[in-house]
Amino acid sequence: MLNCRPDQSPLRILGEKLSADPSRVVLRPFHLAWQASVSEPSRAAQLVDDILRLDTDQAGLELDLVWKDFSERHWQIGRIFDERFAEIAEDLRLDAGAVPPVKRRLIGAYFCHEYSYAAAALMNPSIVPHPDQSGLGPQQQRFVMSMRAVGEGHISSVAFREGIVGPDGDFSLWPQSGPAMAAVADDRHHIEPYDAVTVHRQPDSPISNSVLFPVTEAQRGGLEDLRLVQFTHDDGRKEYLGTYTAYSGHSIRSELLRTSDFASFCLEPLAGRAARNKGMALFPRRIGGRFLMIGRQDGKNITLLSSESLSDWDDEGQPLLSPAFPWEFVQMGNCGSPIECDEGWIMLTHGVGAMRKYSLGAALLDRDDPSRVLGRTSCPILAAAESDREGYVPNVVYTCGAMKIGEELFIPYGISDSAIGFATTTVPDLLRLMV
């Protein structure tokens, strides 16, 4: 008879947590068209006319008030206002050269607003080695952690934190030194619904202060649950890839983030029948000449997917793991990309049991043939308990990816869709629990 006890878990829970923070704000475009639709002239054109009718002194006083209220809360606020004015001028076909500089910035200010991108929740992190590993001590590794941030309107975006982790889970997060800044699309006027789009970090904005927001109609409701992996191509070149769910407000699709440096990001829709579903996680290299993914095609079981292309996933895959224990009877899914070790591929999983309680588990896949399951944990390695049960969605623990440092696994995880906690374990301790 199965008897799972909390003291059987190989995980050591670390003390630090990250929680929702309404003080973290970014400047975002303010779209009057989203508020109401009216006949010509548009509300945007009417607003611009009102500003242009101000005399120059009054416009200067209004801009001074904006500067006093907001200039210390945002970097490069003047440049952002100028860029926003240029967008409005292009949309409304204004003669930008005929508008005095003070009114240009004031128009830009009227078409911006502060958005608290993590006011509701931080959750579902994934983690990869940082592009810069210089200047570290023995057994230390610098990392980039992605997080799903939820703000006003329950819109999900992707936020980042950098840090350093050492032996025994000793880690520190780099401080967020200054205001956050939203990444911007390279060409917002030529974004097609099914094309890839490129966005880039704002100048002088570090990774930890950068946020990726929806930029296409397919993403309008949010970018959800990025599963990052450092992928090694056949020629040895490394690239950061991440699968995530694009939510339009009424439908979902899987998309792929690609970056080499976390400065510029390509957001590319995935094609094929398998891309209709959520929670796809890419293996960190090709196996047998093919790209492999872990997915869930039927809403309940874990599936192994295969493709010759990173962008086309038409194969609906083969069953890999099905619920076998009470804590996963409702459904199973992956918790990020499989992690390679000497014994095979460690795949973190989640299971849903009675009262929709989420728990984390793990399985070991064959290194050369990942369709072979060599072992799995019969008991959860982590489940919601005590204070971790409270949040926006109670009784949930969830991760979108862990990182191996030597023989240790460093695991950031979401807590009840509200906060992020951290845990560590060793590969041998985890493998000992598998049956």
N, C-alpha and C positions, 0 to 999 in steps of 0.2 A: 504493500500500500504506500502511495506517495505521501510523504510528510515533509513539507517545505517549512523550514524555520529561518527567521531573519539572520540568525547567527551563522548560517551556512554560506551567506553571500561572500564572495571573494573581494568585493569592492570596499574601499575605504572612502567614506564621504568626507570631502574637504569642507572647511568652514565658510569659504567665501560664496556669496550669491550676488547675482545681478538682477535688479528689479526694474519695473517700469519707472520711467523718469519723465514727468511732464515738462521739466525744464529744458530738455533736449529738443531744440527747435531748429528748423531750417526755413529759408526763404523759398517759397513755391509760387509759381504763377497763379494768379487769381483770375478765374474765367467767369466773366459775367454771363456768358452764354449758358452756363450750367444753372444759373439762377432762374431764368425765365426766357421765353422766346417772344419777341415783339416784332412788329413790322418795322420797315426801314424808316429812319436810320436806326441801326442796332443800338442797344444799350451801351456797348463799348464806344461806338462813335459819339453818342450823346455825352458820355463821360469825358471823352477827349475834348469835345467842343466846350464843355463847361470849364475845363482846366485852361484851355487856350484863351478863354475870355477874361481870365484873371490878368490884372496888370502885373508887370514884372516884379515889382516890390512885394505885392501880396503873394505871388507864387514863391518868392524867396523866403518869406516868413513861414509859409506852409511847409516848405522843404526843410527849413531849420527845425521845425517841430518834429518832423519825421526823423531827422538826424539825431536830435536829442533823445528821442524815445528808443531808437533802434540801432544806431551806429555801433554801439559797444556790444551789442548782442550778436553781430554778424560780421564776418570778414568780407572785405571788398564789396561793401554794400553799394557804393557808388557805381562800380563796374556792373553789378547785377542789375541795378536800375537802368543803366544805359543799355544793356543787352535786352532787357525786357521792353524798353521803349522801341528799340530797333525791330523787335518782333511785332509789336503793335502797329508800328508805322508800316511795316510790310503788309500785315493783314488788312489794314484800313486804307492802304495806298496813300499814305500821307507824304507830303514833301518834307522829309526830315530836316533838310537844310534850312527850311524856313522857320523851324521851331527853335526858340532861344534855348541854350543849354540848361538853364534852371527849370524850364518847363518840360524839357525832355526827361530829366531825372524825376520830376514830380509825377509825370505821366507813368513812368516806370514804377514808381512807388505805389501809385493807385492800382496797378495791375499786378501787385505782389501781395502775399500775406504770409504770416508765420504759420508753420504747421508743426505740431508736436507729434513727431513720428513714432515715439515710443511711450505715449501717455497711457495706453491701455495695457501693453504687455511687451515683454522680451521673452522669446522662447525658441525652442527647436534649433540649437546651434550645430554647426559642423566645424571641423578644424583641420588645417593643413600646415605643413612646414612653410615658414616665411621665405620669400625669395632671397632675403639677406640673412645669411647665417654667420656673418663675420663677428669676430671679437667675443665669442662665447667661451665659457669655462667648460671643463670636462663634463660630459653627459648632459649638457644643456642644449636646448633647441628653441629657437625663436619660432613663433607660430602666428598665423592669421586665423581668427575665428569669425565665422559668419553667424548672424543671428536674424531670426524673423522678428521684426519690430512692427507693432500694431498701434495705429494712432486713430485720429478722428475718422468716423465713418467706417471703422474696422478695416481700413486699407492697410495691407501688409506691404512692407518694403524690406530691403536687405541692408542691414547695418553690419559694421565690422569692428572687431577689437584685436589689437596686437598684444603680444606678451611673450614671456619666456617661461619655459617649464624645465625643471631639473629632476634629479632623482627623488623617488618617494612622493611624487606629486607636488613638490615644492615649486610654486609658480607665482608669477606676478603679472598683472595686466598693466600695459602702458596707460598713463593717464590720458584722458580726452582733453587735450590742451586747447581749449577754445571752442567756438561754435561749430556745429555740424554744417556740412554743405552738401547739397544734392548734386549728384552726377548729372551731366547734361548730354542730350543727344547730339551727335555730330551734325545732323541735318534734319530738323524736325519737320520740314515741309515735304519731305520725300520718304515718309515712313509708310510702307504698304503693309496690309494686314498679315501677309504670310511671308514677308521678307525678314532677313536678319537686320538688326539695328545695332549700331555701335554707340556707346556712351562713354564719357571720360570723366575722370575726377577733375574737380575745379583746381586751378593753379594754387599751389601752396597749401592745399588741404591734405593732411596725412590720411592714410587708410582708415585709422581709427575714428576719424571725423567725417567720413564719407558715407553717403546713403544712396542706394539704388532704388529709384521709384519706378512705378509703371510708366511706360512711354508709348505703348501701342494700345489699340482698342481691346485686343485679346488679353492684355494685362491689366486693364483698367481697374478691376476689383482687387488686384494685389499680386505680388510675387511671393509665393509661399514655399517654405521648407526647402531651401537650397541645400543640396547634398554635394559638398565640395570634395574633390579628390585631386591630388597631384599626379597627373597622368604622364607616364613615360612612353614616348613613341618608339617605334622600332629602331630609329636612328639615334636613340639616346636623348633626343630633345624632350625637355619637360614643359608641360603646359598645365595650367589649372583649369579643370573642367568642373562644371556643377549642373546637375539636373534640378529643376524646380517646377512647380506648378504655376502656370499663368491662369488667373481667374478673371473672367470678363465681367462678372456680376451675374451671369446666368449659365456659363459653360466653362469647362476647364480644358487645358491641353498641357502636355509636357514640353518644356523648352530647355535649351542648353546654354549655359553661360561659359564663355571661353575668355581666358586672359593669360598673359605671360608675366605680368608685372603688377596687377591690381591698380593700374593707372588707366587703362583702356579696357572696356569689356564689350564683347560681342554677345548679343542676346539673340539666339537662333531657334526658331520653332523646330520641333522634331516631327518628322513625318512617319506615317505607318500606323497600323492598327494598334500596336502596343502603346503608342504615344497618347492614346485616348485616356489613359489611366494615370493615377497619381503615384508618387513614391518610387520612382525609378532611381536606381543607384548603380553607377558605372564601376566596373573593375579598373584598377589603376594601370593596367597594361593589356595589350592584346594577348589572347591565349589561343594557340592553335591557328594563328593567323586571323582571328576574328575578334571583334569587340563584343564584350559580354556585359550584361546588365542583370541586376536583381530587380524584380518587379512584383506586382500583385495584379493579375489580370481578371480575377473573378471576385474580388472583394474579400476573399477569405484566406487563400493559400499563397505561399511564396513561390514565384516562378523564376526560372532562369531563361533569359532572353539572349539572342545571338544576332549579330549583324555584320555585314562587310563594310558598313558605313556608320560614321558617328551620328549622322543626321537622319537616317532612315531606318525605322524599327518596325518592319511589317510582320516579322515573325512573332506569333503570339506565345512562343516559348514552350517550355516543358515544366511540369510540376517539380518542385524542389523540396519544399517542406509543407506539411499540413499540420493543423493543430492536433496535438497528441495528449496534452495535459490540461487540467481544468483551468489554469490561469491564462490559457490561450484559445479556449474553445470557440469564442465568438469570431476571432480573426487573428491572423498573423501578418507581419510586414517586416521589411528590413529597417535597420536604423543606420543607414549610411553605407558607403562603399566597403566591400570586403577588405580586410587588412592582411597582407601577406606575412607569414612567419615560416620558420623551418618546417613546421608540421603540416602546413597547408594554408588555407584561407579562413581567417576568423571573420564570421559574419554576425554582427550584432543584430538582434531581432527585437520586435515588440509583440506582445500578446495581449489580447483583451479578454477578460474573464467576467465573472458575475458582477453586477452593478456597474458595468462598463469601466472596470478598473484596469488601467494599463500597467504592464510590467515589462521589464527588459530581460531578455535572455541572450543566448549565443549558440552558434553552431560552428562546426569545423568542416570545411569543404576540401576535397582533394586538390592538391596544388596543380596537377596537370589536367585533371578532369573535374572541374567544379560541379558537375552534375552529380557527383558521388558525395553523399553526406557521410562523414566519418564519425560524427558525434554531435550531440546537442545537450543543452542543459535541461534537466527535467524540472528544475525549480527556478524561479526568477533570480536573477543576480541583483535586481533592483526593483522595488515596488514603492508606490506612494505610501508614505507613513507619516504620522504626526503632522507637523506643520506643512510638509510637502503635499498634503492632500487638499489644501485650501487654495483656491484661485478661480480664475475665469472659467475654466473647465476642471472641476474637482477630480481627484484620484487619477491623475495622468502623470507619468514620467515618460520622456521621449527624447531621443537624440537623433541627429541627422549625420553623425559621423564622429569617430574617435581618431586618435593619433598614437602610433607606436613609437616609443623612444627606448631603444635597446630592448629589454625584455618587459618593459612596462607599457601599459595602455593608459592614456590620459583621456578621460571621457567627460566632456561637458554635456549637460542634459537639461531639457526643459522640465519645468515643474508646474503642473496644472495650468498650462498655457498662459502663465503669468510671469515666470521668473526663470533664471538659469542657475543651476548648481554644477558642482564639479566633483568627480570621483576618479579614483585610480585603482588599478589592480595590476597583477603580473600575468604574462601569458601562461606560465606553468600553473598558477593558481586557478586560472579560468579553465584550462584544459582538464584539470583534475576533476572538475564538477560534471564533465560531459559523460553521457552514457551512449 
